[in-house]
Amino acid sequence: MLGRRSAADGAEESFRAFVVARRPALLRTAWLLTGSRDDAEDLVQTALVRAARHWARVVAAGDPEPYVRRVLVTVHVSAWRTASRRVVTTPLDGSPGGSPDGPLGEPADRRPGDSERADDRLVLAAALARLTPRQRTVHVLRFYEDLTETQTAATLGIGVGTVKSQTRHALARLRDLAPELAAFAPARTPDHEEVTS
């Protein structure tokens, strides 16, 4: 009995350490997915509760973050699949109910030149809010979480081709919604291949 208790205490301590270390990053990802601080907090809490139920097994399998991220995305996808129409009630522009540190979780202390970047972040956040839920999810996983197409497909339980098409459609829509952000995109050749310098 004592051995089981100490193992449970170790799993609980491991879980607490994970939450302290990774909750802010999970919250930023959830906020980008949902567009609402309140919904993001609910999403992270739900994902962490589900992960906590199986924490010893999750940790035994290796790095727990991909598992928790998968639960986070799965819960989010389930929510928008079951909802007939999801309305973002709090805009992604840092207005009341938004992130206290700024739209993408940047620190509140600003440096010279930050106001221009803040404007760009607001434009991007507003454009992200106008993507479909699946496009936003794919875009956040691919470009914010920096997952590969294969990792994104595995996380969402969809095919790589779907990830590619959703990415293409999301980027095209972002270009239409926020052409002023084109300066941040890689240069493209006439046949649309990205040029790296």
Biotite code that builds the C-alpha atoms (Angstrom):
import biotite.structure as struc

atoms = struc.array([
    struc.Atom([0.000, 0.000, 0.000], chain_id="A", res_id=1, res_name="MET", atom_name="CA", element="C"),
    struc.Atom([2.808, 2.397, 0.849], chain_id="A", res_id=2, res_name="LEU", atom_name="CA", element="C"),
    struc.Atom([4.497, 1.696, -2.507], chain_id="A", res_id=3, res_name="GLY", atom_name="CA", element="C"),
    struc.Atom([1.308, 2.529, -4.410], chain_id="A", res_id=4, res_name="ARG", atom_name="CA", element="C"),
    struc.Atom([0.857, 5.712, -2.415], chain_id="A", res_id=5, res_name="ARG", atom_name="CA", element="C"),
    struc.Atom([4.382, 6.962, -3.091], chain_id="A", res_id=6, res_name="SER", atom_name="CA", element="C"),
    struc.Atom([3.973, 6.212, -6.805], chain_id="A", res_id=7, res_name="ALA", atom_name="CA", element="C"),
    struc.Atom([0.718, 8.186, -6.801], chain_id="A", res_id=8, res_name="ALA", atom_name="CA", element="C"),
    struc.Atom([2.456, 11.038, -4.981], chain_id="A", res_id=9, res_name="ASP", atom_name="CA", element="C"),
    struc.Atom([5.241, 10.988, -7.581], chain_id="A", res_id=10, res_name="GLY", atom_name="CA", element="C"),
    struc.Atom([2.721, 11.133, -10.432], chain_id="A", res_id=11, res_name="ALA", atom_name="CA", element="C"),
    struc.Atom([0.858, 13.958, -8.702], chain_id="A", res_id=12, res_name="GLU", atom_name="CA", element="C"),
    struc.Atom([4.083, 15.914, -8.173], chain_id="A", res_id=13, res_name="GLU", atom_name="CA", element="C"),
    struc.Atom([5.077, 15.321, -11.803], chain_id="A", res_id=14, res_name="SER", atom_name="CA", element="C"),
    struc.Atom([1.667, 16.561, -12.943], chain_id="A", res_id=15, res_name="PHE", atom_name="CA", element="C"),
    struc.Atom([1.893, 19.689, -10.774], chain_id="A", res_id=16, res_name="ARG", atom_name="CA", element="C"),
    struc.Atom([5.354, 20.472, -12.149], chain_id="A", res_id=17, res_name="ALA", atom_name="CA", element="C"),
    struc.Atom([4.096, 20.018, -15.708], chain_id="A", res_id=18, res_name="PHE", atom_name="CA", element="C"),
    struc.Atom([1.134, 22.336, -15.114], chain_id="A", res_id=19, res_name="VAL", atom_name="CA", element="C"),
    struc.Atom([3.324, 25.037, -13.573], chain_id="A", res_id=20, res_name="VAL", atom_name="CA", element="C"),
    struc.Atom([5.845, 24.834, -16.413], chain_id="A", res_id=21, res_name="ALA", atom_name="CA", element="C"),
    struc.Atom([3.562, 24.396, -19.441], chain_id="A", res_id=22, res_name="ARG", atom_name="CA", element="C"),
    struc.Atom([0.197, 25.956, -18.553], chain_id="A", res_id=23, res_name="ARG", atom_name="CA", element="C"),
    struc.Atom([1.080, 29.410, -19.939], chain_id="A", res_id=24, res_name="PRO", atom_name="CA", element="C"),
    struc.Atom([2.072, 27.925, -23.322], chain_id="A", res_id=25, res_name="ALA", atom_name="CA", element="C"),
    struc.Atom([-1.020, 25.708, -23.388], chain_id="A", res_id=26, res_name="LEU", atom_name="CA", element="C"),
    struc.Atom([-3.171, 28.719, -22.486], chain_id="A", res_id=27, res_name="LEU", atom_name="CA", element="C"),
    struc.Atom([-1.706, 30.791, -25.342], chain_id="A", res_id=28, res_name="ARG", atom_name="CA", element="C"),
    struc.Atom([-2.364, 27.963, -27.797], chain_id="A", res_id=29, res_name="THR", atom_name="CA", element="C"),
    struc.Atom([-5.903, 27.516, -26.490], chain_id="A", res_id=30, res_name="ALA", atom_name="CA", element="C"),
    struc.Atom([-6.491, 31.264, -26.720], chain_id="A", res_id=31, res_name="TRP", atom_name="CA", element="C"),
    struc.Atom([-5.377, 31.265, -30.346], chain_id="A", res_id=32, res_name="LEU", atom_name="CA", element="C"),
    struc.Atom([-7.699, 28.330, -31.031], chain_id="A", res_id=33, res_name="LEU", atom_name="CA", element="C"),
    struc.Atom([-10.765, 29.734, -29.284], chain_id="A", res_id=34, res_name="THR", atom_name="CA", element="C"),
    struc.Atom([-10.366, 33.504, -29.556], chain_id="A", res_id=35, res_name="GLY", atom_name="CA", element="C"),
    struc.Atom([-11.582, 33.956, -25.996], chain_id="A", res_id=36, res_name="SER", atom_name="CA", element="C"),
    struc.Atom([-9.639, 33.994, -22.741], chain_id="A", res_id=37, res_name="ARG", atom_name="CA", element="C"),
    struc.Atom([-12.504, 32.384, -20.838], chain_id="A", res_id=38, res_name="ASP", atom_name="CA", element="C"),
    struc.Atom([-12.946, 29.613, -23.409], chain_id="A", res_id=39, res_name="ASP", atom_name="CA", element="C"),
    struc.Atom([-9.172, 29.108, -23.506], chain_id="A", res_id=40, res_name="ALA", atom_name="CA", element="C"),
    struc.Atom([-8.999, 28.665, -19.740], chain_id="A", res_id=41, res_name="GLU", atom_name="CA", element="C"),
    struc.Atom([-11.888, 26.192, -19.866], chain_id="A", res_id=42, res_name="ASP", atom_name="CA", element="C"),
    struc.Atom([-10.217, 24.309, -22.704], chain_id="A", res_id=43, res_name="LEU", atom_name="CA", element="C"),
    struc.Atom([-6.879, 24.047, -20.890], chain_id="A", res_id=44, res_name="VAL", atom_name="CA", element="C"),
    struc.Atom([-8.557, 22.979, -17.662], chain_id="A", res_id=45, res_name="GLN", atom_name="CA", element="C"),
    struc.Atom([-10.563, 20.281, -19.457], chain_id="A", res_id=46, res_name="THR", atom_name="CA", element="C"),
    struc.Atom([-7.460, 18.993, -21.233], chain_id="A", res_id=47, res_name="ALA", atom_name="CA", element="C"),
    struc.Atom([-5.449, 18.918, -18.006], chain_id="A", res_id=48, res_name="LEU", atom_name="CA", element="C"),
    struc.Atom([-8.232, 17.135, -16.110], chain_id="A", res_id=49, res_name="VAL", atom_name="CA", element="C"),
    struc.Atom([-8.417, 14.477, -18.820], chain_id="A", res_id=50, res_name="ARG", atom_name="CA", element="C"),
    struc.Atom([-4.639, 14.082, -18.866], chain_id="A", res_id=51, res_name="ALA", atom_name="CA", element="C"),
    struc.Atom([-4.449, 13.902, -15.051], chain_id="A", res_id=52, res_name="ALA", atom_name="CA", element="C"),
    struc.Atom([-6.673, 10.831, -15.020], chain_id="A", res_id=53, res_name="ARG", atom_name="CA", element="C"),
    struc.Atom([-3.976, 8.854, -16.840], chain_id="A", res_id=54, res_name="HIS", atom_name="CA", element="C"),
    struc.Atom([-0.898, 10.836, -15.823], chain_id="A", res_id=55, res_name="TRP", atom_name="CA", element="C"),
    struc.Atom([1.282, 7.925, -14.671], chain_id="A", res_id=56, res_name="ALA", atom_name="CA", element="C"),
    struc.Atom([0.728, 6.164, -17.998], chain_id="A", res_id=57, res_name="ARG", atom_name="CA", element="C"),
    struc.Atom([1.261, 9.405, -19.971], chain_id="A", res_id=58, res_name="VAL", atom_name="CA", element="C"),
    struc.Atom([4.583, 10.110, -18.249], chain_id="A", res_id=59, res_name="VAL", atom_name="CA", element="C"),
    struc.Atom([5.688, 6.492, -18.622], chain_id="A", res_id=60, res_name="ALA", atom_name="CA", element="C"),
    struc.Atom([5.211, 6.817, -22.404], chain_id="A", res_id=61, res_name="ALA", atom_name="CA", element="C"),
    struc.Atom([7.678, 9.731, -22.595], chain_id="A", res_id=62, res_name="GLY", atom_name="CA", element="C"),
    struc.Atom([7.205, 13.464, -23.015], chain_id="A", res_id=63, res_name="ASP", atom_name="CA", element="C"),
    struc.Atom([3.653, 14.317, -21.824], chain_id="A", res_id=64, res_name="PRO", atom_name="CA", element="C"),
    struc.Atom([3.323, 17.574, -23.767], chain_id="A", res_id=65, res_name="GLU", atom_name="CA", element="C"),
    struc.Atom([2.325, 16.054, -27.144], chain_id="A", res_id=66, res_name="PRO", atom_name="CA", element="C"),
    struc.Atom([-0.332, 14.002, -25.363], chain_id="A", res_id=67, res_name="TYR", atom_name="CA", element="C"),
    struc.Atom([-1.728, 17.028, -23.523], chain_id="A", res_id=68, res_name="VAL", atom_name="CA", element="C"),
    struc.Atom([-1.627, 19.119, -26.713], chain_id="A", res_id=69, res_name="ARG", atom_name="CA", element="C"),
    struc.Atom([-3.506, 16.353, -28.529], chain_id="A", res_id=70, res_name="ARG", atom_name="CA", element="C"),
    struc.Atom([-6.168, 16.318, -25.796], chain_id="A", res_id=71, res_name="VAL", atom_name="CA", element="C"),
    struc.Atom([-6.381, 20.133, -25.990], chain_id="A", res_id=72, res_name="LEU", atom_name="CA", element="C"),
    struc.Atom([-6.951, 20.074, -29.735], chain_id="A", res_id=73, res_name="VAL", atom_name="CA", element="C"),
    struc.Atom([-9.309, 17.096, -29.589], chain_id="A", res_id=74, res_name="THR", atom_name="CA", element="C"),
    struc.Atom([-11.515, 18.803, -27.001], chain_id="A", res_id=75, res_name="VAL", atom_name="CA", element="C"),
    struc.Atom([-11.510, 21.984, -29.111], chain_id="A", res_id=76, res_name="HIS", atom_name="CA", element="C"),
    struc.Atom([-12.342, 20.129, -32.320], chain_id="A", res_id=77, res_name="VAL", atom_name="CA", element="C"),
    struc.Atom([-15.146, 18.212, -30.577], chain_id="A", res_id=78, res_name="SER", atom_name="CA", element="C"),
    struc.Atom([-16.621, 21.491, -29.378], chain_id="A", res_id=79, res_name="ALA", atom_name="CA", element="C"),
    struc.Atom([-16.745, 23.100, -32.807], chain_id="A", res_id=80, res_name="TRP", atom_name="CA", element="C"),
    struc.Atom([-17.874, 19.924, -34.525], chain_id="A", res_id=81, res_name="ARG", atom_name="CA", element="C"),
    struc.Atom([-20.881, 19.621, -32.250], chain_id="A", res_id=82, res_name="THR", atom_name="CA", element="C"),
    struc.Atom([-21.795, 23.302, -32.242], chain_id="A", res_id=83, res_name="ALA", atom_name="CA", element="C"),
    struc.Atom([-24.040, 24.327, -35.083], chain_id="A", res_id=84, res_name="SER", atom_name="CA", element="C"),
    struc.Atom([-22.346, 27.686, -35.304], chain_id="A", res_id=85, res_name="ARG", atom_name="CA", element="C"),
    struc.Atom([-19.648, 29.072, -33.027], chain_id="A", res_id=86, res_name="ARG", atom_name="CA", element="C"),
    struc.Atom([-19.624, 32.811, -32.422], chain_id="A", res_id=87, res_name="VAL", atom_name="CA", element="C"),
    struc.Atom([-16.455, 34.364, -31.023], chain_id="A", res_id=88, res_name="VAL", atom_name="CA", element="C"),
    struc.Atom([-17.800, 36.555, -28.250], chain_id="A", res_id=89, res_name="THR", atom_name="CA", element="C"),
    struc.Atom([-14.503, 38.168, -27.302], chain_id="A", res_id=90, res_name="THR", atom_name="CA", element="C"),
    struc.Atom([-12.416, 39.488, -30.163], chain_id="A", res_id=91, res_name="PRO", atom_name="CA", element="C"),
    struc.Atom([-8.782, 38.488, -30.482], chain_id="A", res_id=92, res_name="LEU", atom_name="CA", element="C"),
    struc.Atom([-7.732, 42.107, -30.235], chain_id="A", res_id=93, res_name="ASP", atom_name="CA", element="C"),
    struc.Atom([-6.849, 42.407, -26.573], chain_id="A", res_id=94, res_name="GLY", atom_name="CA", element="C"),
    struc.Atom([-10.095, 44.156, -25.626], chain_id="A", res_id=95, res_name="SER", atom_name="CA", element="C"),
    struc.Atom([-11.793, 43.261, -22.312], chain_id="A", res_id=96, res_name="PRO", atom_name="CA", element="C"),
    struc.Atom([-11.689, 39.532, -21.799], chain_id="A", res_id=97, res_name="GLY", atom_name="CA", element="C"),
    struc.Atom([-8.618, 39.141, -24.000], chain_id="A", res_id=98, res_name="GLY", atom_name="CA", element="C"),
    struc.Atom([-5.184, 38.126, -22.826], chain_id="A", res_id=99, res_name="SER", atom_name="CA", element="C"),
    struc.Atom([-3.834, 40.428, -20.092], chain_id="A", res_id=100, res_name="PRO", atom_name="CA", element="C"),
    struc.Atom([-0.358, 40.286, -21.587], chain_id="A", res_id=101, res_name="ASP", atom_name="CA", element="C"),
    struc.Atom([-1.444, 41.066, -25.118], chain_id="A", res_id=102, res_name="GLY", atom_name="CA", element="C"),
    struc.Atom([-3.026, 39.053, -27.909], chain_id="A", res_id=103, res_name="PRO", atom_name="CA", element="C"),
    struc.Atom([-0.245, 36.513, -28.248], chain_id="A", res_id=104, res_name="LEU", atom_name="CA", element="C"),
    struc.Atom([0.884, 36.409, -24.645], chain_id="A", res_id=105, res_name="GLY", atom_name="CA", element="C"),
    struc.Atom([3.729, 38.898, -24.948], chain_id="A", res_id=106, res_name="GLU", atom_name="CA", element="C"),
    struc.Atom([4.989, 40.515, -21.750], chain_id="A", res_id=107, res_name="PRO", atom_name="CA", element="C"),
    struc.Atom([3.317, 43.729, -20.699], chain_id="A", res_id=108, res_name="ALA", atom_name="CA", element="C"),
    struc.Atom([6.607, 45.681, -20.601], chain_id="A", res_id=109, res_name="ASP", atom_name="CA", element="C"),
    struc.Atom([7.151, 47.100, -24.071], chain_id="A", res_id=110, res_name="ARG", atom_name="CA", element="C"),
    struc.Atom([10.285, 48.267, -25.887], chain_id="A", res_id=111, res_name="ARG", atom_name="CA", element="C"),
    struc.Atom([10.636, 50.969, -28.568], chain_id="A", res_id=112, res_name="PRO", atom_name="CA", element="C"),
    struc.Atom([9.084, 49.784, -31.825], chain_id="A", res_id=113, res_name="GLY", atom_name="CA", element="C"),
    struc.Atom([6.676, 47.453, -30.046], chain_id="A", res_id=114, res_name="ASP", atom_name="CA", element="C"),
    struc.Atom([3.655, 49.564, -30.998], chain_id="A", res_id=115, res_name="SER", atom_name="CA", element="C"),
    struc.Atom([4.113, 48.700, -34.684], chain_id="A", res_id=116, res_name="GLU", atom_name="CA", element="C"),
    struc.Atom([4.461, 45.015, -33.849], chain_id="A", res_id=117, res_name="ARG", atom_name="CA", element="C"),
    struc.Atom([1.438, 45.288, -31.562], chain_id="A", res_id=118, res_name="ALA", atom_name="CA", element="C"),
    struc.Atom([-0.585, 46.727, -34.442], chain_id="A", res_id=119, res_name="ASP", atom_name="CA", element="C"),
    struc.Atom([0.529, 43.823, -36.630], chain_id="A", res_id=120, res_name="ASP", atom_name="CA", element="C"),
    struc.Atom([-0.438, 41.329, -33.920], chain_id="A", res_id=121, res_name="ARG", atom_name="CA", element="C"),
    struc.Atom([-3.875, 42.930, -33.614], chain_id="A", res_id=122, res_name="LEU", atom_name="CA", element="C"),
    struc.Atom([-4.415, 42.713, -37.359], chain_id="A", res_id=123, res_name="VAL", atom_name="CA", element="C"),
    struc.Atom([-3.280, 39.080, -37.380], chain_id="A", res_id=124, res_name="LEU", atom_name="CA", element="C"),
    struc.Atom([-5.458, 38.226, -34.377], chain_id="A", res_id=125, res_name="ALA", atom_name="CA", element="C"),
    struc.Atom([-8.522, 39.783, -36.010], chain_id="A", res_id=126, res_name="ALA", atom_name="CA", element="C"),
    struc.Atom([-7.811, 37.893, -39.230], chain_id="A", res_id=127, res_name="ALA", atom_name="CA", element="C"),
    struc.Atom([-7.346, 34.599, -37.337], chain_id="A", res_id=128, res_name="LEU", atom_name="CA", element="C"),
    struc.Atom([-10.719, 35.136, -35.687], chain_id="A", res_id=129, res_name="ALA", atom_name="CA", element="C"),
    struc.Atom([-12.334, 35.218, -39.150], chain_id="A", res_id=130, res_name="ARG", atom_name="CA", element="C"),
    struc.Atom([-10.932, 31.850, -40.244], chain_id="A", res_id=131, res_name="LEU", atom_name="CA", element="C"),
    struc.Atom([-13.062, 28.741, -39.961], chain_id="A", res_id=132, res_name="THR", atom_name="CA", element="C"),
    struc.Atom([-12.411, 26.759, -36.776], chain_id="A", res_id=133, res_name="PRO", atom_name="CA", element="C"),
    struc.Atom([-10.552, 24.013, -38.657], chain_id="A", res_id=134, res_name="ARG", atom_name="CA", element="C"),
    struc.Atom([-8.441, 26.503, -40.626], chain_id="A", res_id=135, res_name="GLN", atom_name="CA", element="C"),
    struc.Atom([-7.570, 28.349, -37.422], chain_id="A", res_id=136, res_name="ARG", atom_name="CA", element="C"),
    struc.Atom([-6.674, 25.088, -35.670], chain_id="A", res_id=137, res_name="THR", atom_name="CA", element="C"),
    struc.Atom([-4.461, 23.917, -38.531], chain_id="A", res_id=138, res_name="VAL", atom_name="CA", element="C"),
    struc.Atom([-2.841, 27.344, -38.820], chain_id="A", res_id=139, res_name="HIS", atom_name="CA", element="C"),
    struc.Atom([-2.111, 27.576, -35.081], chain_id="A", res_id=140, res_name="VAL", atom_name="CA", element="C"),
    struc.Atom([-0.635, 24.077, -34.958], chain_id="A", res_id=141, res_name="LEU", atom_name="CA", element="C"),
    struc.Atom([1.454, 24.532, -38.106], chain_id="A", res_id=142, res_name="ARG", atom_name="CA", element="C"),
    struc.Atom([2.794, 28.033, -37.573], chain_id="A", res_id=143, res_name="PHE", atom_name="CA", element="C"),
    struc.Atom([2.410, 28.862, -33.878], chain_id="A", res_id=144, res_name="TYR", atom_name="CA", element="C"),
    struc.Atom([3.144, 25.433, -32.423], chain_id="A", res_id=145, res_name="GLU", atom_name="CA", element="C"),
    struc.Atom([5.581, 24.770, -35.313], chain_id="A", res_id=146, res_name="ASP", atom_name="CA", element="C"),
    struc.Atom([4.316, 21.246, -35.981], chain_id="A", res_id=147, res_name="LEU", atom_name="CA", element="C"),
    struc.Atom([5.038, 19.527, -39.263], chain_id="A", res_id=148, res_name="THR", atom_name="CA", element="C"),
    struc.Atom([2.214, 18.615, -41.622], chain_id="A", res_id=149, res_name="GLU", atom_name="CA", element="C"),
    struc.Atom([2.476, 14.999, -40.456], chain_id="A", res_id=150, res_name="THR", atom_name="CA", element="C"),
    struc.Atom([2.404, 15.975, -36.760], chain_id="A", res_id=151, res_name="GLN", atom_name="CA", element="C"),
    struc.Atom([-0.548, 18.291, -37.353], chain_id="A", res_id=152, res_name="THR", atom_name="CA", element="C"),
    struc.Atom([-2.429, 15.549, -39.193], chain_id="A", res_id=153, res_name="ALA", atom_name="CA", element="C"),
    struc.Atom([-1.744, 13.083, -36.383], chain_id="A", res_id=154, res_name="ALA", atom_name="CA", element="C"),
    struc.Atom([-2.806, 15.607, -33.729], chain_id="A", res_id=155, res_name="THR", atom_name="CA", element="C"),
    struc.Atom([-6.086, 16.334, -35.510], chain_id="A", res_id=156, res_name="LEU", atom_name="CA", element="C"),
    struc.Atom([-6.714, 12.785, -36.722], chain_id="A", res_id=157, res_name="GLY", atom_name="CA", element="C"),
    struc.Atom([-6.958, 13.904, -40.355], chain_id="A", res_id=158, res_name="ILE", atom_name="CA", element="C"),
    struc.Atom([-4.928, 13.230, -43.488], chain_id="A", res_id=159, res_name="GLY", atom_name="CA", element="C"),
    struc.Atom([-1.799, 15.131, -44.479], chain_id="A", res_id=160, res_name="VAL", atom_name="CA", element="C"),
    struc.Atom([-3.568, 16.237, -47.667], chain_id="A", res_id=161, res_name="GLY", atom_name="CA", element="C"),
    struc.Atom([-6.306, 17.833, -45.577], chain_id="A", res_id=162, res_name="THR", atom_name="CA", element="C"),
    struc.Atom([-3.687, 19.675, -43.534], chain_id="A", res_id=163, res_name="VAL", atom_name="CA", element="C"),
    struc.Atom([-2.087, 20.950, -46.745], chain_id="A", res_id=164, res_name="LYS", atom_name="CA", element="C"),
    struc.Atom([-5.379, 22.117, -48.236], chain_id="A", res_id=165, res_name="SER", atom_name="CA", element="C"),
    struc.Atom([-6.560, 23.734, -44.990], chain_id="A", res_id=166, res_name="GLN", atom_name="CA", element="C"),
    struc.Atom([-3.194, 25.489, -44.663], chain_id="A", res_id=167, res_name="THR", atom_name="CA", element="C"),
    struc.Atom([-3.392, 26.729, -48.245], chain_id="A", res_id=168, res_name="ARG", atom_name="CA", element="C"),
    struc.Atom([-6.968, 27.983, -47.792], chain_id="A", res_id=169, res_name="HIS", atom_name="CA", element="C"),
    struc.Atom([-6.147, 29.618, -44.442], chain_id="A", res_id=170, res_name="ALA", atom_name="CA", element="C"),
    struc.Atom([-3.112, 31.421, -45.855], chain_id="A", res_id=171, res_name="LEU", atom_name="CA", element="C"),
    struc.Atom([-5.092, 32.620, -48.867], chain_id="A", res_id=172, res_name="ALA", atom_name="CA", element="C"),
    struc.Atom([-7.842, 33.909, -46.608], chain_id="A", res_id=173, res_name="ARG", atom_name="CA", element="C"),
    struc.Atom([-5.312, 35.625, -44.330], chain_id="A", res_id=174, res_name="LEU", atom_name="CA", element="C"),
    struc.Atom([-3.750, 37.299, -47.381], chain_id="A", res_id=175, res_name="ARG", atom_name="CA", element="C"),
    struc.Atom([-7.196, 38.601, -48.363], chain_id="A", res_id=176, res_name="ASP", atom_name="CA", element="C"),
    struc.Atom([-8.140, 39.674, -44.829], chain_id="A", res_id=177, res_name="LEU", atom_name="CA", element="C"),
    struc.Atom([-4.808, 41.245, -43.889], chain_id="A", res_id=178, res_name="ALA", atom_name="CA", element="C"),
    struc.Atom([-2.766, 42.205, -46.968], chain_id="A", res_id=179, res_name="PRO", atom_name="CA", element="C"),
    struc.Atom([-0.693, 44.557, -44.788], chain_id="A", res_id=180, res_name="GLU", atom_name="CA", element="C"),
    struc.Atom([0.921, 41.474, -43.222], chain_id="A", res_id=181, res_name="LEU", atom_name="CA", element="C"),
    struc.Atom([2.375, 40.351, -46.564], chain_id="A", res_id=182, res_name="ALA", atom_name="CA", element="C"),
    struc.Atom([5.709, 41.920, -45.600], chain_id="A", res_id=183, res_name="ALA", atom_name="CA", element="C"),
    struc.Atom([6.163, 39.124, -43.057], chain_id="A", res_id=184, res_name="PHE", atom_name="CA", element="C"),
    struc.Atom([5.575, 36.318, -45.543], chain_id="A", res_id=185, res_name="ALA", atom_name="CA", element="C"),
    struc.Atom([8.462, 34.624, -47.378], chain_id="A", res_id=186, res_name="PRO", atom_name="CA", element="C"),
    struc.Atom([9.142, 35.857, -50.899], chain_id="A", res_id=187, res_name="ALA", atom_name="CA", element="C"),
    struc.Atom([7.449, 33.797, -53.597], chain_id="A", res_id=188, res_name="ARG", atom_name="CA", element="C"),
    struc.Atom([8.497, 33.041, -57.142], chain_id="A", res_id=189, res_name="THR", atom_name="CA", element="C"),
    struc.Atom([5.983, 33.229, -60.025], chain_id="A", res_id=190, res_name="PRO", atom_name="CA", element="C"),
    struc.Atom([5.316, 29.489, -59.679], chain_id="A", res_id=191, res_name="ASP", atom_name="CA", element="C"),
    struc.Atom([4.556, 30.061, -55.944], chain_id="A", res_id=192, res_name="HIS", atom_name="CA", element="C"),
    struc.Atom([7.606, 28.309, -54.539], chain_id="A", res_id=193, res_name="GLU", atom_name="CA", element="C"),
    struc.Atom([8.965, 29.973, -51.421], chain_id="A", res_id=194, res_name="GLU", atom_name="CA", element="C"),
    struc.Atom([12.379, 31.560, -51.751], chain_id="A", res_id=195, res_name="VAL", atom_name="CA", element="C"),
    struc.Atom([14.756, 31.275, -48.825], chain_id="A", res_id=196, res_name="THR", atom_name="CA", element="C"),
    struc.Atom([17.552, 33.739, -48.496], chain_id="A", res_id=197, res_name="SER", atom_name="CA", element="C"),
])
